[in-house]
Amino acid sequence: MSPSIEEKDALAGRIEMLVETGDLAAVAALVGEFHASDLADLVEELEEAAQIALLSALPAELASETLAEMEEGEERGHLLAALTLEKGAELLEELADDDAADLMGELEPQERKRLLGAMSDQAAGELIDLLKYDDETAGGLMTTELVAVQRSLTAAEALEQVRIQGREVEEFYTVFVIDDQRQLLGTLRLDDLVIADPDDHIEPLIHAPVATVAPTLDQEEVGRLIARYNLASVAVVSESGILLGRITFDDVIDVIEAEQTEDILRLAGVADEDELRSSWTDAVRTRLPWLTLNLVTAALAASMILVFENVVDQILTLAFLAPIIAAMGGSSGTQSLAITIRRITIEGTGGARGFVAKELMVGLVNGAVLGTGIALLAFVLTGDRMLGLVVLLAMWGNQIVAGFAGAFVPATLDRLGVDPSVASSVFVHTLTDLCGFFLLLGLASKLLLGG
């Protein structure tokens, strides 16, 4: 059972006390039954000295998994570098090579070189090969640990190879089939292999791969591909079809979570580095530029009131109705924006094509309903039917603008190669505020005051 927050706090205090007394054996015994994910949460609550002592006292397998489960960032790399050289190298060799490469990528170049020098030549060579790829690509996600058999084997020979290679691979879901040059030919289902006659060749059992990815493909595209075809793993191949490695669904889950968090933060105008654990000064530094931009755009929208100042002076009820129309436009625009960006995220670039017409229809219907409601409110407040008509038209028009902008702006930014999560909300909210104020006050000027 996972410990509660209160239990973790109590354990953290207990561990720090044991570390101070130098009783590391008791520390290891206290947390030895923990799952690595729970232990990672606990380690993050400790002071640095206690963190280093705990990781040093744990068995290498558990310590390495704990380090890998911690939040990505400078803290993991700093902890790894703070361990003794032998312990750090041991932890890296215990990890799957993709997790080890992620950790190595968080180190300073000199620390990375020092640890690679302390590792076995084979393990160091595998990590160096993986570190060539960018962190956010398929190559940065993949592991070279896999099970692959030659197509010329019989079922009995292939099963023997699976047994031998499987002992060295952490978890495998797919048996890849390759030729003498290690070109990927397809995959084998384990159940087909197990029930096949031992003397039969495996070639008739080979299935063409549903999908493969290049090592340079963006990790977000890899996530979409695995989700689209419900794959347990996907092969990473070179341009010439050489099997380089594999990416498993559990790695992609982390990627999808990270990408969605990034999109949510950007949609709110918060920079990626403004994380939950950042200080208040970091939060101010990353948020203030966006708030400043929003201040400028909000002032631009509010300027419409100054342009039609005489209209507001003569019909004070407009000062009550204008913010309602603008706010409802902003809310509808945000709904359309969220749906459109979500579709782009799931289906990739171009995924929002044809969405503009749909959102226009949604805005048309919603505008009619909401416009009728606000028109009735205006009539009840003033008894003026023409004011009700003005409010109806303004709300209706702004809802149409909101639906159009909420779909058109992110789709256009996406086609231009700009991340729609970053700038869409500023454009959409500014446009709906401007149109809401302009439509209400402009129509009031023409239809009520004859201006």
C-alpha positions in Angstrom: 0.0 0.0 0.0 1.3 3.5 -0.9 2.0 5.6 2.2 -0.1 8.7 2.8 1.3 12.2 2.8 1.3 12.2 6.6 3.1 8.9 6.7 5.7 10.2 4.2 6.3 13.3 6.3 6.8 11.2 9.4 9.1 8.8 7.5 11.2 11.7 6.1 11.7 12.9 9.7 12.6 9.4 10.9 15.1 8.9 8.0 16.8 12.3 8.6 17.2 11.4 12.3 18.7 8.0 11.4 21.1 9.6 8.9 22.3 12.0 11.5 23.1 9.1 13.8 24.8 7.2 11.0 22.5 4.2 11.2 22.2 3.6 7.4 21.3 -0.1 7.8 18.2 1.0 9.7 17.4 3.5 6.9 17.6 0.8 4.2 15.5 -1.6 6.3 12.9 1.2 6.9 12.2 1.8 3.2 13.3 -1.5 1.6 9.7 -2.7 0.9 8.7 0.6 -0.8 7.9 0.8 -4.5 10.4 2.9 -6.3 7.8 5.6 -7.2 6.7 6.0 -3.5 10.4 6.1 -2.5 11.1 8.7 -5.1 8.4 11.0 -3.5 10.0 10.4 -0.1 13.5 11.2 -1.3 12.3 14.5 -2.7 11.1 15.5 0.8 14.5 15.0 2.3 17.4 17.4 2.7 20.3 16.8 0.3 22.6 15.1 2.8 19.8 12.6 3.7 19.0 12.0 0.0 22.6 11.1 -0.7 22.9 8.9 2.4 19.6 7.1 1.6 20.5 6.4 -2.1 23.9 5.2 -1.0 22.5 2.8 1.6 19.9 1.2 -0.7 20.5 -1.8 -2.9 21.7 -0.6 -6.3 18.6 -1.9 -8.2 16.2 -0.1 -5.9 18.3 3.1 -5.7 18.6 3.3 -9.5 14.9 2.9 -10.0 14.2 5.5 -7.3 16.5 8.0 -9.0 14.8 7.3 -12.3 11.3 7.8 -10.8 12.2 11.3 -9.4 11.0 14.4 -11.2 13.2 15.2 -14.2 15.4 18.2 -13.8 18.7 19.4 -12.3 18.0 17.8 -8.9 18.3 14.2 -10.2 21.5 15.0 -12.0 22.9 16.8 -9.0 22.2 13.8 -6.7 23.8 11.4 -9.2 26.9 13.5 -9.4 27.0 13.8 -5.6 27.2 10.0 -5.1 30.6 8.3 -5.1 31.9 7.6 -8.6 31.6 3.8 -8.1 28.0 4.1 -6.7 26.9 6.4 -9.5 28.3 4.1 -12.2 26.7 1.1 -10.5 23.3 2.8 -10.5 23.5 3.7 -14.2 24.5 0.2 -15.2 21.5 -1.2 -13.2 19.0 1.0 -15.2 17.5 0.3 -18.6 19.7 2.2 -21.1 17.0 4.7 -22.0 16.5 5.7 -18.4 20.2 5.9 -17.8 20.6 8.1 -20.9 17.9 10.4 -19.5 19.8 10.7 -16.3 23.1 11.3 -18.1 21.5 14.0 -20.1 20.9 16.0 -16.9 24.6 16.0 -16.0 27.3 18.6 -16.8 29.6 17.4 -19.6 32.5 16.8 -17.2 30.4 14.8 -14.8 29.0 12.7 -17.7 32.5 12.0 -18.9 33.7 11.0 -15.4 30.8 8.5 -15.0 31.2 7.0 -18.4 34.8 6.4 -17.6 33.8 4.4 -14.5 31.3 2.2 -16.4 32.0 -1.0 -18.4 33.0 -0.4 -22.0 29.8 -2.0 -23.3 27.4 0.0 -21.0 29.3 3.2 -21.7 29.2 2.6 -25.4 25.4 2.0 -25.4 24.8 5.3 -23.5 27.1 7.3 -25.8 25.1 6.0 -28.8 21.8 7.0 -27.2 23.1 10.4 -26.1 23.6 11.4 -29.7 19.9 11.9 -30.1 17.9 14.8 -28.9 15.9 14.2 -25.6 12.6 14.9 -27.3 13.0 12.6 -30.3 12.3 8.9 -30.8 16.0 8.2 -30.5 16.0 10.0 -27.1 13.2 7.8 -25.9 14.3 4.4 -27.3 16.1 1.6 -25.6 18.5 -0.7 -27.4 17.5 -3.6 -25.1 15.2 -5.8 -27.2 14.6 -9.3 -28.4 15.3 -10.0 -32.0 15.7 -13.3 -33.9 16.8 -14.2 -37.4 14.1 -15.2 -39.9 15.9 -18.4 -40.9 15.3 -20.0 -37.5 12.9 -22.8 -36.6 10.3 -22.2 -33.9 12.4 -24.2 -31.4 15.5 -22.2 -32.2 13.6 -18.9 -32.0 12.2 -19.8 -28.6 15.7 -20.6 -27.3 16.9 -17.2 -28.5 13.9 -15.5 -26.8 14.8 -17.2 -23.5 18.5 -16.2 -23.8 17.9 -12.6 -24.8 14.8 -12.2 -22.6 17.0 -12.7 -19.5 18.9 -9.5 -20.3 15.9 -7.4 -21.3 13.8 -5.7 -18.5 10.4 -6.2 -20.1 9.6 -7.1 -23.7 6.2 -7.3 -25.5 7.4 -7.9 -29.1 9.9 -10.3 -30.7 11.4 -8.5 -33.7 12.6 -10.4 -36.8 15.7 -9.3 -38.6 18.0 -10.4 -41.4 21.7 -10.8 -41.5 22.2 -7.1 -41.9 19.9 -6.4 -38.9 17.2 -5.0 -41.2 13.7 -5.2 -39.6 11.5 -7.7 -41.5 8.6 -7.8 -39.1 7.4 -9.1 -35.7 6.5 -12.4 -34.1 3.6 -13.0 -31.7 4.7 -14.9 -28.7 1.6 -17.1 -28.7 2.2 -18.1 -32.3 5.7 -19.0 -31.5 4.9 -21.1 -28.5 2.2 -23.2 -30.2 4.1 -23.6 -33.5 5.7 -27.1 -34.2 9.3 -26.9 -33.0 10.7 -27.9 -36.4 8.6 -25.4 -38.4 10.4 -22.3 -39.7 9.1 -19.0 -38.3 9.0 -17.2 -41.6 5.2 -17.9 -42.2 4.5 -16.5 -38.7 6.2 -13.1 -39.3 3.8 -10.1 -39.4 4.7 -6.9 -41.1 5.3 -4.1 -38.5 2.2 -2.0 -38.0 4.4 1.1 -37.7 8.0 2.1 -37.3 9.6 5.4 -36.5 12.8 7.2 -37.4 15.1 8.1 -34.5 14.7 11.8 -35.3 10.9 11.8 -35.1 9.4 14.1 -32.4 8.4 12.3 -29.3 4.9 13.7 -29.4 4.4 12.1 -32.9 5.6 8.8 -31.4 3.0 9.1 -28.7 0.2 9.7 -31.2 1.4 6.7 -33.3 1.4 4.3 -30.4 -2.0 5.6 -29.2 -3.5 5.4 -32.7 -2.5 1.7 -33.3 -2.7 0.6 -29.6 0.9 -0.7 -29.7 2.8 -2.1 -26.8 6.0 -1.1 -28.4 7.2 0.4 -31.7 10.5 -0.2 -33.5 13.0 2.6 -34.2 14.7 2.1 -37.5 17.3 3.9 -39.5 16.7 5.3 -43.0 18.0 2.0 -44.5 15.6 0.0 -42.2 18.2 -1.1 -39.7 16.6 -1.9 -36.3 18.1 0.5 -33.8 15.9 0.0 -30.8 12.3 0.1 -29.5 10.0 2.5 -27.6 7.5 1.0 -25.1 4.1 2.4 -24.2 5.2 3.2 -20.6 7.8 5.6 -21.9 5.2 7.2 -24.1 2.7 7.7 -21.2 5.3 9.9 -19.5 5.8 11.9 -22.7 2.0 12.4 -23.2 1.7 13.6 -19.6 4.6 16.0 -20.1 3.3 17.4 -23.4 -0.2 17.9 -22.1 1.1 19.6 -19.0 3.2 21.9 -21.2 0.1 22.7 -23.4 -2.0 23.5 -20.4 0.6 25.8 -19.0 1.1 27.5 -22.3 -2.6 27.9 -22.8 -2.7 29.7 -19.5 0.2 31.9 -20.5 2.6 30.2 -18.1 6.1 29.3 -19.3 7.3 25.7 -19.2 9.9 26.3 -16.6 7.3 27.7 -14.2 6.9 24.4 -12.4 5.1 23.4 -9.3 8.4 23.4 -7.3 9.7 26.7 -8.6 10.2 29.7 -6.2 7.9 32.7 -6.2 10.6 34.8 -7.9 10.8 32.3 -10.7 7.0 32.3 -11.0 7.0 36.1 -11.2 9.8 36.1 -13.8 8.0 33.7 -16.1 4.4 34.9 -15.7 4.9 38.7 -15.7 5.7 39.1 -19.4 2.5 37.3 -20.4 0.5 39.3 -17.9 2.0 42.5 -19.3 1.0 41.5 -22.8 -2.5 40.7 -21.5 -2.6 44.1 -19.9 -1.9 45.8 -23.2 -4.5 43.8 -25.1 -7.1 44.3 -22.4 -6.5 48.0 -22.5 -6.9 47.9 -26.3 -10.2 46.2 -26.0 -11.4 48.6 -23.2 -10.5 51.5 -25.4 -13.8 50.8 -27.3 -15.6 52.3 -24.3 -13.7 55.5 -24.7 -14.4 55.7 -28.4 -18.2 55.4 -27.6 -18.1 57.3 -24.4 -21.0 59.5 -25.3 -23.2 56.4 -26.0 -22.4 55.0 -22.6 -23.2 58.4 -21.0 -26.6 58.5 -22.6 -27.5 54.8 -22.0 -26.0 53.7 -18.7 -27.4 50.2 -18.9 -24.8 49.5 -21.6 -22.1 49.8 -18.9 -23.7 46.8 -17.2 -24.3 44.8 -20.4 -21.0 45.3 -22.2 -18.8 43.2 -19.8 -21.4 40.4 -19.9 -21.2 40.2 -23.7 -17.4 40.4 -23.8 -17.1 37.8 -21.0 -19.4 35.3 -22.7 -17.5 35.7 -26.0 -14.3 35.0 -24.1 -15.8 31.9 -22.5 -17.0 30.5 -25.8 -13.7 31.3 -27.5 -11.9 29.4 -24.8 -14.1 26.4 -25.3 -13.6 26.4 -29.0 -9.8 27.0 -28.5 -9.5 24.1 -26.1 -11.3 21.7 -28.4 -9.3 22.8 -31.4 -5.9 22.5 -29.7 -6.9 19.1 -28.3 -7.7 17.9 -31.8 -4.4 19.2 -33.1 -2.6 17.5 -30.2 -4.2 14.1 -30.9 -4.2 14.2 -34.7 -1.1 16.2 -35.3 -0.5 19.1 -37.7 -3.5 19.7 -39.9 -5.9 18.0 -37.4 -8.1 21.0 -37.1 -9.0 21.3 -40.8 -12.7 21.7 -41.3 -13.1 22.6 -37.6 -13.7 26.3 -38.4 -17.1 25.6 -40.1 -18.3 23.5 -37.2 -17.4 26.1 -34.6 -19.1 28.8 -36.7 -22.3 26.7 -36.5 -21.9 26.2 -32.8 -21.4 30.0 -32.3 -24.5 30.7 -34.5 -26.7 28.5 -32.4 -25.3 29.4 -29.0 -25.4 33.1 -30.0 -29.1 32.9 -30.8 -29.9 31.3 -27.5 -27.7 33.5 -25.3 -28.6 36.6 -27.3 -32.3 35.9 -26.7 -31.7 35.5 -22.9 -29.6 38.7 -22.6 -32.1 40.6 -24.8 -35.0 39.6 -22.4 -32.8 40.8 -19.5 -32.2 44.2 -21.1 -35.9 44.6 -21.9 -36.9 43.8 -18.3 -34.3 46.3 -17.0 -35.3 49.2 -19.3 -38.5 48.3 -21.1 -36.8 49.3 -24.4 -37.4 46.8 -27.2 -34.7 48.3 -29.4 -32.1 48.0 -26.7 -33.1 44.3 -26.5 -32.6 44.0 -30.2 -29.2 45.7 -30.0 -28.1 43.4 -27.2 -29.4 40.3 -29.1 -27.4 41.2 -32.2 -24.3 42.1 -30.2 -24.3 38.8 -28.3 -25.1 36.8 -31.4 -22.4 38.4 -33.4 -19.8 38.0 -30.7 -20.6 34.3 -30.2 -20.0 33.7 -33.9 -16.7 35.6 -33.8 -15.7 33.6 -30.7 -16.4 30.2 -32.4 -14.6 31.3 -35.6 -11.6 32.7 -33.7 -11.3 29.8 -31.3 -10.9 27.4 -34.2 -9.3 29.6 -36.9 -6.5 31.2 -34.8 -4.9 27.9 -33.5 -5.4 26.2 -36.8 -3.6 29.1 -38.6 -0.8 29.2 -36.1 -0.4 25.4 -36.5 -0.1 25.7 -40.3 2.5 28.5 -39.8 4.6 26.2 -37.6 3.8 28.1 -34.4 2.7 26.2 -31.3 -1.0 27.1 -31.0 -0.9 26.7 -27.2 1.4 29.6 -26.8 -0.3 32.6 -28.4 -3.9 31.6 -29.2 -5.5 32.6 -26.0 -4.1 36.2 -26.2 -5.5 36.7 -29.8 -8.8 35.0 -29.1 -9.6 36.9 -25.9 -8.5 40.3 -27.4 -10.7 39.7 -30.5 -13.8 38.7 -28.6 -13.5 41.6 -26.2 -13.0 44.1 -29.0 -15.9 42.7 -31.0 -18.2 42.4 -28.0 -17.7 46.1 -27.0 -17.7 47.3 -30.6 -20.8 45.5 -31.6 -22.8 46.5 -28.6 -21.8 50.2 -28.5 -21.6 50.6 -32.3 -25.1 49.1 -32.8 -26.4 51.2 -29.9 -25.0 54.3 -31.5 -26.6 53.6 -34.8 -29.9 52.1 -33.8 -30.7 53.8 -30.6 -29.1 57.3 -30.9 -29.1 57.6 -34.7 -25.3 58.3 -34.7 
